[in-house]
Amino acid sequence: MQITFAPAAPTAAILVLPVEKDGLDRLALGEGAPIAAAAATAARFTGEAGTALDLFVPGETVRRIVLLGVGGGDEPDWAKAGGALTAKLLTSGAIEATVDLANVTPSAAAVARFAGAAAQRAWRHDVYRTKLPDNQKPSLTTLTIAGAPAGVDAAWATQSAVTDGMALTRQLVSEPPNILYPESFVDQVTRSVEGLGLEITVLDQDQMAALGMGAILGVAQGSSRPGRLLALKWNGGGDAPAVALVGKGVTFDTGGISIKPAAGMEDMKWDMGGAGAVAGAMKALAARKAKANVIGVMGLVENMPDGNATRPGDVLTSMSGQTIEVLNTDAEGRLVLADAITWVQRTHGVKTIVDLATLTGAMIVALGNEYGGLFSNDERLAAHLTAAGLATDDKLWRFPLSPTYDKMIDSPIADMKNIGGKGAGSITAAQFIQRFVEEGVAWAHLDIAGMVWSDKPGTHHDKGATGYGVRLLDRFIRDNFEG
């Protein structure tokens, strides 16, 4: 959907009038005002964020007007309103609509958030739907915002870049596993970011083997699809230290020899959601020319149970030299992250790492689909990520790390085992990853198992891929690593 800005409201089939909470008396509707007031009273419309009321107001011609609640008028309320408007109009048959800001005074940032949420909520993945009914096909192509305040163009440039990054993430997460696998993931991402100025590195299995990356290769060895490591590097901050974003990219996860139950296994196409978020964030940062140095690393594998697959009881040697007793081949994401984190530390000398992974079902048990889990060895880094999550609605909730939990993954025959006991599954997974973080490196692990896919619509997404993590990472970089 195209977002355009105009100085004044053009004639449009649908006119959208934002209304702040209890702000109906400030609307200028001419002779239609009494009808609007009566309809709003009857419908109990008060301007709560995300609510909407259809009116057909007489004048020279009868015109459709949508009263759109923007609540208290802060940025989150405007974002909620933008998503709600798209949800209302996207498949309604309407082709275009105009939002007139003449009766409200939002900031440029709020208007950009509104436009961003409207555009993000319009994203669809209908490529494989050949018999979609007409009333389910998107019709809305253009949303014009009239009377936006000064500075909106710059604010929208950032939101537009983030929206494009989210679209890449959601495309990757939505693709079926026969279409998206490590090699095709690399192809899709590199095509999507072409021309943005990113430095691209791809390691194949032979190159990873030469580097001693036995953990990630141990996961990949059961599949006919060879693994890959993809790195996207953005240099926009001069001599500033680089930040690493590391994503788990298991393009399909059967569980390996420790095979998952059949029911729901199809959902494991989105077990690459962490890598998808990193790819989308890197595209957003490059598209808006972020004044920071960031490298995004994605460990890409398919976890399958063939005759060559890693067995429970095998011992793998990671790139760090540490050995891992594999007790459950379905605890594979941490193995992928272990080698990816070691690689980025050794090749780029980063001192700040944020990894993202759809890592544990235990995280969904703990937090449902409302928050991602946050683990960190650095108080400041944890605080910055939490703040970025609250600012963007990609929310995080912090969990503990402790040597007490660390003992749960000690192995009698290797340096560590890849699972702990029955309890604290998300925490012991984080403790495992922490063993590969070098001294002096600030590190955070985001377990986003409950966040990359949704069975219900939200402000920024319909059912399906959410694009979680892109807004969070972009805001984190913008607030903390750009001058």
C-alpha positions as CSV (number, residue, x, y, z in Angstrom):
1,M,0.0,0.0,0.0
2,Q,1.3,3.4,-1.0
3,I,1.5,6.2,1.6
4,T,1.4,9.8,0.3
5,F,1.4,13.2,2.1
6,A,-0.5,16.2,0.9
7,P,-0.8,19.8,2.3
8,A,-4.6,19.7,2.2
9,A,-7.3,17.1,1.9
10,P,-8.1,16.2,-1.7
11,T,-11.5,15.0,-2.7
12,A,-11.6,11.3,-1.9
13,A,-14.3,8.6,-1.8
14,I,-13.5,8.0,1.9
15,L,-12.5,10.8,4.3
16,V,-10.9,9.7,7.6
17,L,-11.1,12.1,10.5
18,P,-8.9,11.3,13.5
19,V,-10.7,11.9,16.9
20,E,-8.9,12.2,20.2
21,K,-10.6,10.7,23.2
22,D,-13.7,12.7,24.1
23,G,-12.8,15.1,21.2
24,L,-15.9,14.9,19.1
25,D,-16.8,18.5,19.8
26,R,-13.7,19.7,18.0
27,L,-14.7,18.2,14.6
28,A,-15.7,20.5,11.8
29,L,-18.4,18.6,9.8
30,G,-20.6,21.5,8.7
31,E,-24.2,20.6,8.3
32,G,-23.4,17.0,9.0
33,A,-22.3,17.7,12.5
34,P,-25.6,16.9,14.3
35,I,-25.9,13.6,12.4
36,A,-22.3,12.7,13.3
37,A,-22.8,13.6,17.0
38,A,-26.0,11.6,17.2
39,A,-24.4,8.6,15.5
40,A,-21.4,8.7,17.7
41,T,-23.5,8.8,20.8
42,A,-25.6,5.9,19.6
43,A,-22.5,3.8,18.8
44,R,-20.8,4.8,22.1
45,F,-17.8,6.1,20.1
46,T,-15.6,8.2,22.3
47,G,-12.3,8.3,20.3
48,E,-10.6,5.4,22.1
49,A,-7.4,4.4,20.1
50,G,-8.2,2.0,17.3
51,T,-11.9,2.4,17.3
52,A,-13.7,3.5,14.2
53,L,-17.2,4.7,13.2
54,D,-18.6,4.9,9.7
55,L,-20.8,7.9,8.8
56,F,-22.6,8.9,5.6
57,V,-22.9,12.7,5.8
58,P,-25.1,14.7,3.4
59,G,-23.8,17.7,1.6
60,E,-23.6,18.4,-2.1
61,T,-23.2,14.7,-2.3
62,V,-23.4,12.0,0.3
63,R,-19.9,11.3,1.5
64,R,-18.5,8.4,3.5
65,I,-16.6,9.6,6.6
66,V,-14.7,7.4,9.0
67,L,-14.2,8.7,12.5
68,L,-11.0,7.1,13.8
69,G,-10.1,7.1,17.4
70,V,-6.5,8.1,18.3
71,G,-7.0,8.0,22.1
72,G,-4.7,10.3,24.1
73,G,-2.8,11.2,20.9
74,D,0.6,9.7,21.8
75,E,2.7,7.7,19.4
76,P,1.5,4.2,20.4
77,D,-2.2,5.3,20.1
78,W,-1.6,6.7,16.7
79,A,0.1,3.5,15.7
80,K,-2.9,1.5,17.0
81,A,-5.2,3.8,14.9
82,G,-3.2,3.3,11.8
83,G,-3.3,-0.5,12.0
84,A,-7.0,-0.4,12.8
85,L,-7.8,1.8,9.8
86,T,-6.0,-0.6,7.4
87,A,-7.7,-3.6,9.0
88,K,-11.1,-1.9,8.3
89,L,-10.5,-0.8,4.8
90,L,-8.0,-3.2,3.2
91,T,-10.5,-5.6,1.7
92,S,-13.5,-3.3,1.8
93,G,-13.5,-2.6,-1.9
94,A,-12.2,0.9,-1.3
95,I,-9.2,1.8,-3.4
96,E,-8.0,5.0,-1.7
97,A,-8.7,7.0,1.4
98,T,-7.6,10.4,2.8
99,V,-6.8,11.1,6.4
100,D,-7.4,14.7,7.3
101,L,-5.4,16.0,10.3
102,A,-7.0,19.4,10.3
103,N,-8.8,18.8,13.6
104,V,-5.8,17.3,15.5
105,T,-2.2,18.3,16.3
106,P,-0.1,15.2,16.3
107,S,3.7,15.3,16.2
108,A,5.6,14.3,13.1
109,A,6.8,11.2,14.8
110,A,3.2,10.2,15.7
111,V,2.0,10.7,12.1
112,A,4.9,8.6,10.9
113,R,4.1,5.9,13.4
114,F,0.5,6.0,12.2
115,A,1.5,5.7,8.5
116,G,4.0,2.9,9.4
117,A,1.4,0.8,11.2
118,A,-1.1,1.4,8.4
119,A,1.4,0.2,5.8
120,Q,2.7,-2.7,7.9
121,R,-0.8,-4.0,8.6
122,A,-1.5,-4.1,4.9
123,W,1.2,-6.7,4.3
124,R,-0.1,-9.9,2.8
125,H,1.5,-13.2,1.5
126,D,-1.1,-14.4,-1.0
127,V,1.4,-15.7,-3.6
128,Y,0.2,-19.4,-3.2
129,R,-3.5,-18.6,-3.0
130,T,-4.8,-19.1,-6.5
131,K,-8.6,-19.0,-5.8
132,L,-8.9,-16.1,-3.4
133,P,-12.5,-14.8,-3.3
134,D,-12.9,-11.2,-4.4
135,N,-14.1,-10.0,-1.0
136,Q,-10.8,-11.3,0.5
137,K,-8.5,-9.6,-2.0
138,P,-6.8,-6.4,-0.9
139,S,-8.4,-3.4,-2.6
140,L,-6.9,-0.4,-0.8
141,T,-3.8,0.8,-2.7
142,T,-3.3,4.4,-1.5
143,L,-3.6,6.2,1.8
144,T,-3.1,10.0,1.6
145,I,-2.4,11.9,4.8
146,A,-3.3,15.6,4.6
147,G,-2.0,18.4,6.8
148,A,0.9,16.6,8.4
149,P,3.2,18.7,10.5
150,A,6.7,19.8,9.6
151,G,9.3,17.1,9.8
152,V,7.1,14.3,8.8
153,D,9.1,13.5,5.7
154,A,12.2,12.6,7.7
155,A,10.2,10.7,10.3
156,W,8.4,8.8,7.6
157,A,11.7,7.9,5.9
158,T,12.7,5.9,9.0
159,Q,9.3,4.3,9.3
160,S,9.3,3.4,5.6
161,A,12.7,1.7,5.9
162,V,11.5,-0.3,8.9
163,T,8.3,-1.2,7.0
164,D,10.4,-2.5,4.1
165,G,12.6,-4.5,6.6
166,M,9.6,-6.0,8.2
167,A,8.2,-7.0,4.8
168,L,11.5,-9.0,4.2
169,T,11.3,-10.7,7.6
170,R,7.7,-11.6,7.1
171,Q,8.3,-13.0,3.6
172,L,11.1,-15.2,4.9
173,V,9.0,-16.4,7.9
174,S,6.0,-17.1,5.7
175,E,7.6,-19.1,2.9
176,P,7.1,-22.9,3.0
177,P,10.1,-25.0,3.7
178,N,10.3,-26.5,0.2
179,I,10.8,-22.9,-1.0
180,L,12.9,-21.5,1.9
181,Y,16.0,-23.5,2.9
182,P,19.6,-22.3,3.7
183,E,20.7,-21.7,0.1
184,S,17.4,-20.0,-1.0
185,F,17.4,-17.9,2.2
186,V,20.7,-16.5,1.2
187,D,19.4,-15.9,-2.4
188,Q,16.3,-14.1,-1.3
189,V,18.0,-11.9,1.2
190,T,20.9,-10.9,-1.1
191,R,18.4,-10.0,-3.8
192,S,16.3,-8.0,-1.4
193,V,19.2,-5.9,-0.1
194,E,21.0,-5.4,-3.4
195,G,22.1,-1.8,-4.0
196,L,21.8,-0.7,-0.4
197,G,25.5,-0.8,0.3
198,L,25.7,-3.8,2.6
199,E,28.9,-5.9,2.6
200,I,27.8,-9.6,2.1
201,T,29.7,-12.7,3.3
202,V,28.5,-16.2,2.7
203,L,30.2,-19.3,4.1
204,D,29.4,-22.7,2.7
205,Q,29.8,-26.0,4.5
206,D,33.4,-26.6,3.4
207,Q,34.4,-23.1,4.6
208,M,32.6,-23.7,7.9
209,A,34.3,-27.1,8.3
210,A,37.7,-25.5,7.7
211,L,36.9,-23.0,10.5
212,G,36.0,-25.9,12.9
213,M,32.3,-25.0,13.1
214,G,31.3,-28.4,14.3
215,A,28.2,-27.3,16.2
216,I,26.3,-25.7,13.3
217,L,27.5,-28.5,11.0
218,G,26.3,-31.1,13.5
219,V,22.8,-29.8,13.0
220,A,23.0,-29.5,9.3
221,Q,24.4,-33.0,8.6
222,G,21.1,-34.7,8.7
223,S,19.7,-32.7,5.8
224,S,20.3,-32.9,2.0
225,R,20.1,-29.1,2.1
226,P,23.6,-27.8,3.0
227,G,24.0,-25.2,5.7
228,R,25.2,-21.7,5.3
229,L,26.4,-18.7,7.3
230,L,25.2,-15.3,6.0
231,A,26.6,-12.0,7.2
232,L,25.4,-8.5,6.2
233,K,27.7,-5.7,7.3
234,W,26.7,-2.0,7.4
235,N,29.4,0.6,7.9
236,G,27.7,3.9,8.6
237,G,29.4,5.1,11.8
238,G,32.9,5.9,10.9
239,D,35.4,4.4,13.4
240,A,32.6,3.5,15.9
241,P,32.7,0.0,17.4
242,A,30.5,-2.5,15.6
243,V,27.4,-4.1,17.1
244,A,26.6,-7.7,16.1
245,L,23.0,-9.0,15.6
246,V,23.0,-12.8,15.4
247,G,20.0,-14.9,14.3
248,K,19.0,-18.5,14.5
249,G,18.0,-19.6,11.0
250,V,16.6,-23.2,11.2
251,T,14.6,-23.1,8.0
252,F,12.7,-26.2,9.1
253,D,13.0,-28.1,12.4
254,T,11.8,-31.7,12.6
255,G,13.7,-32.1,15.8
256,G,16.2,-34.4,14.1
257,I,16.5,-37.9,15.6
258,S,14.7,-36.5,18.7
259,I,11.8,-36.0,16.3
260,K,8.9,-33.7,17.2
261,P,5.2,-34.9,17.4
262,A,3.5,-34.7,14.0
263,A,0.7,-32.3,15.2
264,G,1.9,-28.8,14.6
265,M,5.2,-29.6,13.1
266,E,4.3,-27.5,10.0
267,D,4.8,-24.5,12.2
268,M,8.5,-25.2,12.3
269,K,8.9,-23.4,9.0
270,W,9.2,-20.3,11.1
271,D,12.1,-21.6,13.3
272,M,14.3,-19.2,11.3
273,G,12.4,-16.2,12.8
274,G,15.5,-14.9,14.6
275,A,17.6,-14.9,11.3
276,G,14.6,-13.4,9.6
277,A,14.5,-10.5,12.1
278,V,18.2,-9.9,11.7
279,A,17.9,-9.8,7.9
280,G,15.0,-7.3,8.1
281,A,16.7,-5.1,10.6
282,M,19.9,-5.0,8.5
283,K,17.8,-4.0,5.4
284,A,16.1,-1.2,7.5
285,L,19.4,0.1,8.8
286,A,21.0,0.2,5.4
287,A,17.9,1.7,3.7
288,R,17.8,4.6,6.1
289,K,21.6,5.0,6.1
290,A,22.0,4.5,9.8
291,K,25.0,6.3,11.4
292,A,26.2,3.1,13.1
293,N,28.4,0.1,12.3
294,V,26.4,-3.1,12.5
295,I,26.9,-6.7,11.4
296,G,24.1,-9.1,11.1
297,V,25.0,-12.8,11.2
298,M,22.6,-15.6,10.3
299,G,23.3,-19.3,10.9
300,L,21.2,-21.2,8.4
301,V,20.5,-25.0,8.6
302,E,17.7,-27.5,8.2
303,N,17.3,-30.0,11.0
304,M,16.4,-33.4,9.6
305,P,16.6,-37.0,10.7
306,D,18.3,-39.0,8.0
307,G,20.9,-41.7,8.4
308,N,23.7,-39.2,8.7
309,A,22.0,-37.1,11.4
310,T,23.6,-36.3,14.7
311,R,22.5,-38.8,17.3
312,P,21.6,-38.3,21.0
313,G,24.9,-39.1,22.8
314,D,27.2,-37.7,20.1
315,V,29.8,-35.1,21.1
316,L,30.4,-32.1,18.8
317,T,33.4,-29.8,18.8
318,S,32.4,-26.1,18.3
319,M,34.4,-23.4,16.6
320,S,35.4,-22.1,20.1
321,G,37.0,-25.5,20.8
322,Q,34.5,-26.3,23.5
323,T,32.9,-29.7,23.3
324,I,29.1,-30.4,23.5
325,E,27.4,-33.6,24.4
326,V,24.1,-33.7,22.4
327,L,21.4,-35.3,24.6
328,N,18.5,-34.0,22.5
329,T,18.8,-33.1,18.8
330,D,15.8,-30.9,19.1
331,A,17.8,-28.5,21.2
332,E,19.6,-27.4,18.0
333,G,19.2,-23.7,17.8
334,R,21.7,-23.1,20.6
335,L,24.3,-25.1,18.6
336,V,23.8,-22.8,15.6
337,L,24.1,-19.7,17.7
338,A,27.3,-21.0,19.5
339,D,29.3,-21.1,16.3
340,A,27.8,-17.9,14.8
341,I,28.6,-16.0,17.9
342,T,32.2,-17.4,18.0
343,W,32.7,-16.5,14.3
344,V,31.5,-12.9,14.7
345,Q,33.7,-12.3,17.7
346,R,36.8,-13.7,16.1
347,T,36.4,-12.1,12.7
348,H,35.0,-8.7,13.6
349,G,36.0,-8.2,17.2
350,V,32.6,-6.9,18.3
351,K,32.0,-5.9,21.9
352,T,28.2,-5.9,21.8
353,I,26.1,-8.9,20.7
354,V,22.4,-9.3,20.6
355,D,21.2,-12.8,19.4
356,L,17.6,-13.6,18.5
357,A,16.1,-17.1,18.3
358,T,12.8,-19.0,18.4
359,L,14.7,-21.1,20.9
360,T,12.4,-22.8,23.5
361,G,8.8,-23.8,23.9
362,A,9.3,-23.1,27.6
363,M,9.4,-19.4,26.7
364,I,5.9,-19.6,25.3
365,V,4.7,-21.4,28.4
366,A,6.2,-18.5,30.5
367,L,5.2,-15.5,28.5
368,G,2.7,-16.6,25.9
369,N,2.6,-14.4,22.8
370,E,2.9,-11.0,24.6
371,Y,6.6,-10.6,25.3
372,G,9.9,-12.0,24.1
373,G,12.3,-13.2,26.7
374,L,15.5,-11.2,27.5
375,F,18.6,-12.6,29.0
376,S,21.8,-10.5,29.4
377,N,25.2,-10.4,31.1
378,D,25.1,-6.5,31.0
379,E,22.7,-4.3,32.9
380,R,23.0,-1.4,30.6
381,L,22.4,-3.5,27.5
382,A,19.4,-5.1,29.0
383,A,17.9,-1.7,29.9
384,H,18.5,-0.3,26.4
385,L,16.8,-3.3,24.8
386,T,13.8,-3.2,27.3
387,A,13.4,0.5,26.5
388,A,13.5,-0.1,22.7
389,G,10.9,-2.8,23.1
390,L,8.5,-0.6,25.0
391,A,9.0,2.2,22.5
392,T,8.1,0.0,19.5
393,D,5.7,-2.5,21.1
394,D,8.1,-5.3,20.4
395,K,8.1,-5.9,24.1
396,L,10.7,-7.9,26.2
397,W,10.7,-9.3,29.7
398,R,13.9,-10.1,31.5
399,F,14.8,-13.5,33.0
400,P,17.7,-14.4,35.3
401,L,21.1,-15.9,34.6
402,S,23.0,-17.6,37.4
403,P,25.9,-20.0,38.0
404,T,23.3,-22.2,39.8
405,Y,21.5,-22.8,36.5
406,D,24.8,-23.1,34.7
407,K,25.6,-26.3,36.6
408,M,22.5,-27.9,35.1
409,I,24.3,-28.1,31.7
410,D,27.6,-29.5,32.9
411,S,28.4,-32.9,31.2
412,P,30.3,-35.8,32.7
413,I,32.1,-36.5,29.3
414,A,32.3,-33.1,27.5
415,D,32.5,-29.4,28.4
416,M,28.7,-29.2,28.4
417,K,25.5,-30.9,27.3
418,N,22.9,-29.2,25.2
419,I,20.0,-29.5,27.6
420,G,19.5,-29.1,31.3
421,G,16.9,-30.8,33.4
422,K,13.1,-30.7,33.3
423,G,12.8,-27.1,34.6
424,A,14.1,-23.7,33.6
425,G,14.5,-24.7,29.9
426,S,14.7,-21.2,28.6
427,I,17.3,-20.2,31.2
428,T,19.5,-23.2,30.7
429,A,19.4,-22.6,27.0
430,A,20.6,-19.0,27.6
431,Q,23.3,-20.3,30.0
432,F,24.5,-22.6,27.2
433,I,24.8,-19.7,24.7
434,Q,26.6,-17.5,27.3
435,R,29.5,-20.0,27.4
436,F,30.4,-18.9,23.9
437,V,30.5,-15.2,24.8
438,E,34.0,-13.9,25.3
439,E,35.2,-12.0,28.3
440,G,34.4,-8.2,28.1
441,V,31.6,-8.7,25.5
442,A,28.2,-7.3,26.4
443,W,25.7,-9.9,25.3
444,A,21.9,-10.3,25.2
445,H,19.9,-13.3,24.1
446,L,16.3,-12.7,23.0
447,D,14.1,-15.9,23.0
448,I,11.3,-14.9,20.6
449,A,9.6,-18.3,20.2
450,G,6.2,-16.9,20.9
451,M,6.5,-13.7,18.9
452,V,7.3,-14.3,15.2
453,W,4.0,-15.9,14.3
454,S,0.5,-15.0,15.5
455,D,-2.9,-16.7,15.3
456,K,-4.7,-13.4,15.7
457,P,-4.3,-10.0,14.1
458,G,-2.4,-7.2,15.9
459,T,-1.6,-3.5,15.3
460,H,1.1,-4.2,12.8
461,H,0.1,-7.5,11.4
462,D,-2.7,-9.8,10.3
463,K,-2.7,-13.5,11.3
464,G,0.6,-15.0,10.4
465,A,4.1,-13.6,10.3
466,T,4.5,-10.6,12.6
467,G,7.8,-9.1,11.7
468,Y,8.8,-9.1,15.4
469,G,12.2,-7.8,16.1
470,V,12.8,-5.4,13.2
471,R,11.3,-2.4,14.9
472,L,13.0,-3.4,18.2
473,L,16.5,-3.7,16.7
474,D,16.2,-0.6,14.6
475,R,15.1,1.5,17.6
476,F,17.9,-0.1,19.8
477,I,20.5,0.9,17.3
478,R,19.0,4.4,16.7
479,D,18.8,5.3,20.4
480,N,22.2,3.9,21.5
481,F,24.7,3.7,18.7
482,E,23.9,6.6,16.4
483,G,25.2,10.1,17.1
